[in-house]
């Protein structure tokens, strides 16, 4: 059985997720842990981790290249990085979806100049540094990934090539303008901790 531990945080799902996950236990070192909001679920998963690095990845994410995780770990090891992310692609979306994700990727590269920006869709963290930063802020319901990643030193942040695929479901539920404006406001309020503590209704649509 592979030594890499896979921890799935389940937030009271009704689609049989725990049973599906555990059906792979003969091939994977996999466990289901209690979930909650994204911050809570990720922190609970990280609490069970005992490796050098921990990778946070969303349930609807698919690697665009089979080596992207290995590349992320190798980059972190080679440059002694605390946080590594990758670019986000929307394979099945329309041109607006793809344009907005391209904007997200551009913002990630620009963040090298000021404060690192990694998305929780794919976030590899040095576990010791993650715990030093006290993990994801559990009172934050939106952009908890940005709030955490911007605490990383720019010299200890990296973006690995390889990419991951995501869906356009958030755009379908909230609309392109609302999502775009919300992300823009968040970038403009990076300095304001009270902004992140507000309920932006992101998970209620």
C-alpha positions in Angstrom: 0.0 0.0 0.0 1.3 3.5 -0.8 2.8 5.4 2.1 1.3 8.7 1.1 -1.7 9.5 3.3 -4.9 10.7 1.7 -7.3 12.5 4.1 -10.8 13.4 2.9 -12.6 15.9 5.0 -16.4 15.1 4.7 -18.9 17.8 5.7 -21.9 15.6 6.2 -22.3 14.8 2.5 -25.4 12.9 1.4 -23.9 11.4 -1.8 -22.1 8.5 -0.2 -18.7 10.2 -0.3 -17.3 8.3 2.8 -18.3 4.9 1.4 -16.8 5.7 -2.0 -13.5 7.0 -0.4 -13.1 3.9 1.8 -13.7 1.6 -1.2 -10.2 2.6 -2.2 -8.5 1.5 1.0 -7.1 -1.7 -0.5 -5.1 0.5 -2.9 -4.6 3.8 -1.0 -3.7 4.8 2.5 -6.9 6.7 2.8 -9.1 8.0 5.7 -12.2 10.1 6.1 -12.1 12.9 8.7 -14.8 15.2 9.9 -15.2 18.3 7.7 -17.0 21.6 7.9 -16.4 24.9 6.2 -13.3 24.8 3.9 -11.1 26.2 6.7 -12.3 23.8 9.3 -12.1 20.8 7.0 -8.6 21.6 5.8 -7.4 22.2 9.4 -8.8 18.9 10.6 -7.2 17.1 7.7 -3.8 18.8 8.4 -4.1 17.8 12.1 -3.8 14.2 11.0 -0.8 14.8 8.7 2.7 13.7 9.7 4.6 14.3 6.5 7.0 17.1 5.5 4.4 18.6 3.2 0.6 18.7 3.1 -1.3 19.2 -0.1 -4.8 20.9 0.1 -6.8 20.1 -3.0 -10.6 20.6 -3.7 -12.9 17.7 -4.4 -13.6 18.9 -8.0 -10.0 19.3 -9.0 -8.3 17.1 -11.6 -4.6 17.3 -12.4 -4.0 18.6 -15.9 -0.7 16.7 -16.0 0.0 13.5 -14.0 3.3 14.9 -12.6 2.0 18.2 -11.2 2.0 17.0 -7.6 5.5 15.5 -7.9 6.8 18.7 -9.5 5.3 20.8 -6.7 7.0 18.7 -4.1 10.3 18.7 -6.0 10.1 22.5 -6.4 9.4 23.0 -2.7 12.3 20.7 -1.8 14.8 22.3 -4.2 14.1 25.9 -3.3 13.0 25.2 0.4 9.6 26.8 -0.2 6.8 27.1 2.3 4.0 27.2 -0.2 3.6 26.1 -3.8 0.5 26.4 -6.0 -0.2 26.0 -9.7 -2.4 27.5 -12.4 -6.1 26.8 -12.7 -7.7 25.8 -16.0 -11.4 25.4 -16.8 -11.6 22.7 -19.5 -15.3 22.6 -20.1 -16.2 26.3 -19.5 -16.9 29.0 -22.1 -14.6 31.7 -23.1 -15.6 34.0 -20.2 -14.9 31.2 -17.7 -11.5 30.6 -19.2 -10.7 34.3 -19.3 -11.5 34.8 -15.6 -9.4 31.8 -14.6 -6.6 33.2 -16.8 -7.0 36.5 -14.8 -6.6 34.4 -11.6 -3.4 32.9 -12.9 -2.0 36.3 -13.9 -2.8 37.6 -10.4 -0.9 34.7 -8.9 2.2 35.6 -10.9 1.9 39.3 -10.1 1.6 38.4 -6.4 5.4 37.5 -6.6 5.8 41.3 -6.5 3.9 42.0 -3.3 2.1 39.2 -1.3 1.8 35.6 -2.4 -1.6 34.4 -3.7 -2.3 30.7 -3.7 -5.8 29.2 -4.2 -7.1 26.4 -1.9 -7.9 24.4 -5.1 -4.2 23.4 -5.0 -2.0 24.5 -2.2 1.1 22.6 -1.1 2.4 23.7 2.3 5.4 22.9 4.4 3.6 21.4 7.3 5.8 23.0 10.0 5.2 26.4 8.5 1.5 25.8 8.1 1.3 25.1 11.8 3.4 28.1 12.7 0.9 30.2 10.8 -1.9 28.4 12.7 -3.5 27.1 9.6 -6.6 28.5 7.9 -8.6 31.1 9.9 -11.8 29.2 10.8 -14.0 32.3 11.1 -13.2 33.3 7.5 -15.8 31.9 5.0 -14.3 33.4 1.8 -10.7 33.8 0.6 -9.3 31.9 3.6 -6.7 30.6 1.2 -5.6 34.1 0.1 -5.5 35.2 3.7 -3.2 32.4 4.6 -0.9 32.4 1.6 -0.2 36.2 1.8 1.5 35.5 5.1 4.2 33.5 3.3 7.5 35.2 2.4 7.7 35.9 -1.3 11.0 34.2 -1.5 9.4 31.0 0.0 6.5 30.9 -2.5 6.4 29.2 -5.8 4.1 28.4 -8.8 4.7 25.1 -10.5 3.9 24.3 -14.1 1.5 21.5 -14.8 -1.9 23.1 -13.9 -5.1 21.6 -12.6 -8.6 21.6 -14.0 -11.6 22.9 -12.2 -15.3 23.4 -13.1 -17.3 26.6 -13.8 -20.0 25.7 -11.3 -19.3 28.8 -9.1 -19.8 31.1 -12.2 -23.0 29.3 -13.0 -24.4 29.8 -9.5 -23.2 33.3 -8.8 -22.7 34.9 -12.2 -19.5 36.1 -13.8 -19.8 39.7 -12.7 -20.5 38.9 -9.1 -17.6 36.5 -8.8 -15.2 38.8 -10.6 -16.2 41.8 -8.5 -15.9 39.8 -5.3 -12.4 38.7 -6.1 -11.4 42.2 -7.1 -12.7 43.6 -3.8 -10.8 40.9 -1.9 -7.5 41.9 -3.7 -8.2 45.5 -2.8 -8.8 44.6 0.8 -5.8 42.4 1.4 -4.7 44.7 4.3 -8.1 44.7 6.0 -8.7 41.7 8.3 -12.2 42.8 9.0 -13.1 42.4 5.4 -12.3 38.7 5.5 -14.5 38.2 8.6 -17.6 39.4 6.8 -20.1 37.0 5.4 -19.9 37.5 1.6 -22.6 34.8 1.0 -20.1 32.9 -1.1 -21.3 29.5 0.1 -25.0 30.3 0.3 -25.7 30.3 -3.4 
